[in-house]
């Protein structure tokens, strides 16, 4: 198994003003990346969800002619509104070689508490799928919230809401617009 362990290729994106920490599970293989950033697969809808939430335009962060996302615009928005990003696994084994969460075996989980120590204004954790929500709920010792809902936790004396959001993967059976409706409940408060 040790030979198959894959380590996270990105550093956490932690703007000092972050009020929200979004945690996915783990990036897809680099062959699927359109940008060197989180949610890099052009088939993933996270940046389209953000386009709908913040710009009322699903393509606001899409460069269609090059089939990639506009990293600079994404980073500017995240920095301005205060959203940090990372994933719930530092090291994984892909049991079937796919990007599917169901095929990820977490070898080393991310310490959510350590990330929060670097984000003094953070009040919300957004788990962007079932696997990330399960990891977060276990570490925060709270019940697993329903999709679109949150559970309350206390981390080092700080009240934190753990939000469970739908996966931005197209494999998740929910329309893009409905996913955006669930994300808007929290994210629109940041503007």
C-alpha positions as CSV (number, residue, x, y, z in Angstrom):
1,X,0.0,0.0,0.0
2,X,2.8,2.4,0.8
3,X,3.8,2.6,-2.9
4,X,0.3,3.7,-3.8
5,X,0.0,6.5,-1.3
6,X,-0.7,9.8,-2.9
7,X,0.0,13.0,-1.0
8,X,-1.9,16.3,-1.4
9,X,-0.3,18.3,-4.2
10,X,-1.5,21.8,-3.0
11,X,-0.9,23.9,0.0
12,X,-4.0,25.1,1.9
13,X,-5.4,28.4,0.6
14,X,-5.8,30.3,3.9
15,X,-6.6,34.1,3.5
16,X,-6.2,35.7,6.9
17,X,-9.8,37.2,6.7
18,X,-11.4,33.8,6.1
19,X,-14.8,33.4,7.8
20,X,-15.4,30.1,6.0
21,X,-13.2,27.0,5.5
22,X,-14.3,24.8,2.6
23,X,-13.1,21.3,2.8
24,X,-13.4,18.8,0.0
25,X,-12.0,15.3,0.0
26,X,-8.9,15.1,-2.2
27,X,-8.1,16.4,-5.7
28,X,-8.4,14.2,-8.8
29,X,-5.3,12.9,-10.6
30,X,-3.3,15.7,-12.2
31,X,-4.3,14.5,-15.7
32,X,-7.8,15.9,-15.0
33,X,-6.6,19.3,-13.9
34,X,-7.5,22.4,-15.9
35,X,-5.9,24.8,-13.3
36,X,-3.3,24.5,-10.4
37,X,-5.9,25.0,-7.7
38,X,-8.7,23.4,-5.8
39,X,-11.6,21.8,-7.8
40,X,-9.4,21.8,-10.9
41,X,-11.4,19.3,-13.0
42,X,-13.2,21.1,-15.7
43,X,-16.1,18.7,-15.3
44,X,-16.5,19.6,-11.6
45,X,-19.1,22.3,-11.0
46,X,-17.7,24.1,-7.9
47,X,-16.6,27.2,-9.8
48,X,-19.9,27.2,-11.7
49,X,-21.8,27.1,-8.4
50,X,-19.7,30.1,-7.2
51,X,-20.5,31.8,-10.5
52,X,-24.2,31.4,-9.9
53,X,-23.9,32.4,-6.2
54,X,-21.8,35.5,-6.5
55,X,-22.3,36.6,-10.1
56,X,-25.6,35.1,-11.2
57,X,-23.7,33.6,-14.1
58,X,-22.5,30.0,-14.0
59,X,-19.7,30.8,-16.4
60,X,-18.3,33.8,-14.5
61,X,-15.1,31.8,-13.6
62,X,-15.0,29.7,-16.8
63,X,-12.6,30.3,-19.7
64,X,-14.6,28.3,-22.3
65,X,-12.2,28.8,-25.2
66,X,-9.4,27.1,-23.2
67,X,-11.7,24.7,-21.3
68,X,-10.4,25.8,-17.9
69,X,-11.3,27.9,-14.9
70,X,-10.0,31.4,-14.3
71,X,-7.8,30.9,-11.3
72,X,-7.0,34.6,-10.9
73,X,-10.7,35.6,-10.7
74,X,-11.4,32.7,-8.3
75,X,-8.5,33.7,-6.0
76,X,-9.6,37.3,-6.0
77,X,-13.1,36.5,-5.0
78,X,-12.1,34.0,-2.3
79,X,-9.7,36.5,-0.8
80,X,-12.2,39.3,-0.9
81,X,-15.1,37.5,0.6
82,X,-13.0,35.4,3.1
83,X,-13.1,31.8,2.0
84,X,-10.3,29.3,2.7
85,X,-9.8,26.0,0.9
86,X,-8.3,22.7,1.6
87,X,-9.3,19.0,1.7
88,X,-10.0,16.5,4.5
89,X,-7.2,14.2,3.4
90,X,-3.4,14.8,3.3
91,X,-2.7,11.3,2.0
92,X,-4.9,8.8,0.2
93,X,-4.9,5.6,-1.7
94,X,-7.1,5.5,-4.8
95,X,-8.5,1.9,-4.5
96,X,-9.7,1.9,-8.2
97,X,-7.6,4.8,-9.6
98,X,-10.6,7.1,-9.9
99,X,-11.4,10.5,-8.4
100,X,-14.6,9.2,-6.8
101,X,-14.8,9.7,-3.1
102,X,-16.0,6.1,-2.7
103,X,-12.7,5.0,-4.1
104,X,-10.6,7.0,-1.7
105,X,-9.0,5.4,1.3
106,X,-7.8,8.1,3.6
107,X,-4.3,7.3,4.9
108,X,-3.7,10.6,6.7
109,X,-6.6,12.9,7.5
110,X,-6.2,16.7,7.6
111,X,-6.3,18.2,11.1
112,X,-9.3,20.5,10.9
113,X,-8.3,22.0,14.3
114,X,-4.9,22.9,13.0
115,X,-6.4,24.6,10.0
116,X,-8.8,26.6,12.3
117,X,-5.8,27.7,14.4
118,X,-4.6,29.6,11.3
119,X,-8.0,31.2,10.6
120,X,-8.9,33.4,13.6
121,X,-12.1,34.7,12.1
122,X,-13.4,31.4,10.8
123,X,-17.0,30.6,12.0
124,X,-18.1,28.1,9.3
125,X,-16.7,24.9,7.9
126,X,-18.2,23.8,4.6
127,X,-17.8,20.1,3.8
128,X,-18.3,19.8,0.1
129,X,-19.5,16.2,-0.1
130,X,-20.3,13.2,2.0
131,X,-16.7,11.9,2.7
132,X,-15.5,15.4,3.7
133,X,-18.6,15.8,5.9
134,X,-18.0,12.5,7.6
135,X,-14.3,13.3,8.3
136,X,-15.2,16.7,9.7
137,X,-18.1,15.5,11.8
138,X,-15.8,12.8,13.3
139,X,-13.0,15.2,14.1
140,X,-15.4,17.8,15.6
141,X,-17.4,15.2,17.5
142,X,-20.7,16.2,16.1
143,X,-23.6,14.5,14.3
144,X,-23.4,14.3,10.5
145,X,-25.7,17.1,9.3
146,X,-28.2,16.5,6.5
147,X,-27.2,18.0,3.1
148,X,-27.8,21.8,3.2
149,X,-27.8,21.9,7.0
150,X,-25.3,22.4,9.7
151,X,-24.2,21.0,13.1
152,X,-22.7,23.2,15.8
153,X,-19.3,22.4,17.3
154,X,-16.9,24.1,19.7
155,X,-13.2,24.1,18.8
156,X,-10.8,25.6,21.3
157,X,-13.6,27.6,22.8
158,X,-14.8,28.9,19.4
159,X,-18.3,28.2,18.1
160,X,-18.2,26.7,14.6
161,X,-20.9,25.6,12.3
162,X,-20.2,22.5,10.2
163,X,-22.2,22.8,7.0
164,X,-22.7,19.7,4.8
165,X,-23.2,20.7,1.2
166,X,-23.8,18.6,-1.9
167,X,-20.8,17.4,-3.9
168,X,-19.9,19.6,-6.8
169,X,-19.2,16.5,-8.8
170,X,-21.5,15.9,-11.8
171,X,-21.8,12.4,-10.5
172,X,-23.8,13.7,-7.6
173,X,-27.5,13.5,-8.7
174,X,-28.6,17.1,-8.2
175,X,-29.0,19.9,-10.7
176,X,-26.4,22.7,-10.7
177,X,-29.0,25.4,-9.9
178,X,-30.2,23.4,-6.9
179,X,-26.7,22.9,-5.6
180,X,-26.2,26.7,-5.9
181,X,-29.4,27.3,-3.9
182,X,-28.0,25.3,-1.1
183,X,-24.6,27.0,-1.1
184,X,-26.1,30.5,-1.3
185,X,-27.7,30.2,2.1
186,X,-24.2,30.6,3.7
187,X,-22.0,32.1,1.0
188,X,-24.2,35.2,0.2
189,X,-23.7,36.3,3.8
190,X,-20.1,36.9,3.1
191,X,-20.4,39.7,0.5
